[in-house]
Amino acid sequence: MGLRRQLVAVAGLLALLAPATVFAHNVDGKVGIGYEETLLGLGARQYFPIDDGTGNLLSHSLPDVRAAGLSGRWYVGTVGLEAVVGFDTRNAASGPNEYGGFLSLGALWNVARAPSVNLAIGVRAVTGMARTAPGGVAGPVRFGFGFEVPIRVEYFFSPNFAIAGAVGPTLAINSANGNPLTGNKSSYEFSLTRGDFGGGVGFTYYIN
């Protein structure tokens, strides 16, 4: 009798959990906030310093904008509109202030859905801005641009909370003064599979 009650209790618990598991992937009409790393944000894990002591003339200098920050996402059907933004500033005791920031705008399309998992393909445009002060002298305000096609897997632990990872091709456009997203100058950088599931990660809490 005791075993039967335990089996009934387990079956009842599974019945309660099943709807949350099966429908966790349905994000139609939901708004989510969280943290996201863009694919271009997988460089150095820091904002400052970008300068290596030689005026940032190396072919692969450290970027001074890590394009990872606060994210917002809104889904209509299987299409989600998203924005990711981040900013950092350093107020030195002596010398000019330094700052770096970025904004990413894009859209995601859930091409496949399974219990607790969404597979999406998206497009993003990323822009960065920064000014550093190598040697205590204010450098120019620098701008940079990039484009991404993230292939993103989102796993739901509950109907309201999910983590995600992404890989995909990127294109960075480096300006004459240096792209703060990459640290490089006057060039185009193309990568076929930038990102990884230990790097291009994020989490989202869906409000409704």
N, C-alpha and C positions, 0 to 999 in steps of 0.2 A: 504494500500500500504506500509506504514511504517512497519507494522508487518511482511508482506511478506518479505521485504528486511532484516529485522532482522533474520527471520528464515533462509533465504538463506545464510546470513553471518555466522550464527551459524553452519549450515550444512557444509559450506565450511571449516570452522575452524576445525570441527571434522574430515573432510576428510583429512585435512593436518596432523592432529595429529595421525590419525589411523595408518599409516605405521610405525611411530616411536614407537607406543605402541606395535603393533603386532610383529615387528621384533627386538625389543630391546633385546630379549633373545638370539639372534643368535650371538655367539662370535667366530665362526670359523675363524681362521687366525688372531685373534686380540691379541694384547699385552697390558697388563694392569699393572699399578703401583698403589700402595696405602699403606694401613695399615691393618695388620691382627693380631689378637690374636689367638695363637695356643691354643688348649684345655689345654695343660699343663701350659699355661701362666696365668691361672685364679686363681693364689694364691694371695699372698700379692701384693698390688699395689705399689711396690717399689723395687729398687735394693738393697739399703743399709739402715740400717744394717741388716745383717742376724743374727749376733751373739746376743744371749739373755743374755750374761754375764756369761754363764756357759759352754762356749766352744762348743755351738751348740749340746748339748747332749740330748735335749728334743726329745721325739718321734715325735713331729710335730712342728718343728721349722719353722720360716719364710724362704722361699726361697730367695736367693739373686740374682736370674736371673728371671725377669718377661719376659717370652717368647712371647713378642709382639713387632712388629717393622715394618720396611719397607718391603713391599711385592712386588714381581714381578710375573706375570702370563702370560703364552703363550698357546693359544688354537690351537689344530689341530683337526678339526671336533668337537666332543663332549668331547675330552680328553684335559685337561689342565695340563701343568707342572708348578709347583710353587716353589718359594723360599721365605723364610721370615728370616730376619736377624736383630739383634739388638746388641748394645754394649754400655756400660757405664763405665766410670772411675772416680775415685775421687782422686785428688791429695791433700793429707793432708799437712798442713803447717809444721807439724812435724810427723815423722813416715813414714812407707812404704805406697806406693800407693795401692789402692784397685781397682779392676775391675771385671766386669762380662759381659758375652756375650753369644749369642746362634746363632745357625743356624738350620733352618728347611727346609727340602727338601721333596717334595711329588708330588702327582698327584691327579687330580680330574676327575671324570667321570660324566657328566650331564646325569642322568638316566631319567629325565623327564623335559619337557619344556612346559611352558604355557605363554600366553602373559605377558611380563614383569617379569617373574619369572623362575629361574632355580633351580632344585633340584639335588644336586650332592652328590656322595659318594666318599671318597678319602682315601688315606693312606699317612702318614707322618712319617718321622724319625726326631727326634729332639735331638740335642746335646748341652750341655751347659758347660761353663768353667768360673771359678771365683777364685779370691783370696781375702780374707778379712783379716783384721788386728785387731782381738779382743785384747783390752788392749794395743794397739799400737805395738803389735808384729805380724809380717807377718805370716799368716797361710800358709798351703800348697796350691798349685794349685790344684783345685778340678775339676773333670769332671763328667758329668752325661749324661744319655741317656734315651730316651723315644720313644714310638711309639703311633700313634693315628689313629683312623678311623673316621674322621669327617663326619657327615651327615649335609650338608651345604645348606641353602636356600639363594639365591641371588635375590634381588629385584632391578629392573632397574627403576630409575627415568627418564632416557633418554637412548638413544642407547650407550652413552659413560660413564655414571656414575651409579654405583650400590652400595648398601650396602648389607651386608651378616651377618648371624648368624649361629652358628653351635653347635651341641651336638654330643656325641659319646664316645665309649670306649677308654681308654688309658692304657698303661702299662709303668711304670717308673722303671728303673733299677738303684738302688742307690749304689754308690761305698763306699769303706771303709772310705774315708775321707768325705763323704757327697755329695749328689747330689745337685748341685746348682739350679736345676730346682724345687726341692721339699723341700730341707732342711733336708732330712732324710738320714740315713746311712744303708749300708749293708742289703738291703731288696728289695723286689719287691712290687710294688704298682699297683693294678689293679682297675680301675673304669669303670663301665658299661656306665654311662651317665654323664661324666664330661662335663662341659660347659653349657651355656645357652644363650638365645637370648638377654640378657642384658650384657653378659660377653664376650663370644667368638665372638665378632663382628669385622667387618672390612669394609673397603670401597675400591673400585677400580675405577680408571679412565682408560678407554680403549682408547688408543692412536689412533688406526686405526679401 
